[in-house]
Amino acid sequence: MAEFIKLRLVTNRRGGTSLVYEGRAYKLRYTGKRVKNWGCSKDKKGCKGGVTTNLDVTA
């Protein structure tokens, strides 16, 4: 049986789209032809985490 990962797309305070995964928020950093790279929204506080998705999201 396939395991489903819980991702949520939310509107942030500035009207953009953020991805929430395991309680952490990620900002859209790069959009390629097939993938989107999301970086930790707390990057200025030392967070270097990121998520790569192939979701069809317009941001």
C-alpha positions as CSV (number, residue, x, y, z in Angstrom):
1,M,0.0,0.0,0.0
2,A,1.3,3.5,-0.9
3,E,2.2,5.9,1.9
4,F,0.8,9.4,1.5
5,I,2.8,12.3,2.6
6,K,0.8,15.2,4.0
7,L,1.7,18.5,2.3
8,R,-0.3,21.6,2.6
9,L,-0.2,24.7,0.4
10,V,-1.1,27.9,2.3
11,T,-1.2,31.5,1.5
12,N,1.4,33.5,3.4
13,R,1.1,37.0,4.9
14,R,2.4,38.6,1.7
15,G,-0.1,36.7,-0.5
16,G,2.4,34.2,-1.9
17,T,2.2,30.4,-1.5
18,S,4.1,28.4,1.1
19,L,4.4,24.7,1.5
20,V,3.9,23.2,5.0
21,Y,5.4,19.8,5.7
22,E,5.8,18.3,9.1
23,G,5.1,21.6,10.8
24,R,7.7,23.6,8.9
25,A,7.0,26.2,6.3
26,Y,8.9,26.5,3.0
27,K,9.0,29.3,0.5
28,L,9.1,28.7,-3.3
29,R,12.7,29.3,-4.4
30,Y,12.9,27.9,-7.9
31,T,10.4,26.7,-10.6
32,G,11.8,24.4,-13.3
33,K,10.1,22.6,-16.1
34,R,9.2,19.6,-13.9
35,V,10.1,20.4,-10.3
36,K,9.7,23.2,-7.8
37,N,12.3,23.8,-5.1
38,W,11.2,25.1,-1.8
39,G,13.5,26.5,0.9
40,C,13.0,26.8,4.6
41,S,11.2,30.1,5.5
42,K,13.4,30.6,8.5
43,D,16.6,30.7,6.3
44,K,17.8,33.9,7.9
45,K,17.8,32.1,11.2
46,G,20.1,29.4,10.0
47,C,17.6,26.9,8.6
48,K,19.1,25.3,5.5
49,G,16.4,22.7,4.8
50,G,14.6,22.3,1.6
51,V,12.0,20.3,-0.3
52,T,11.7,19.4,-4.0
53,T,8.3,18.6,-5.4
54,N,6.8,17.9,-8.8
55,L,3.5,19.5,-7.8
56,D,1.5,21.5,-10.4
57,V,1.4,24.7,-8.4
58,T,1.2,28.3,-9.6
59,A,2.8,30.7,-7.2
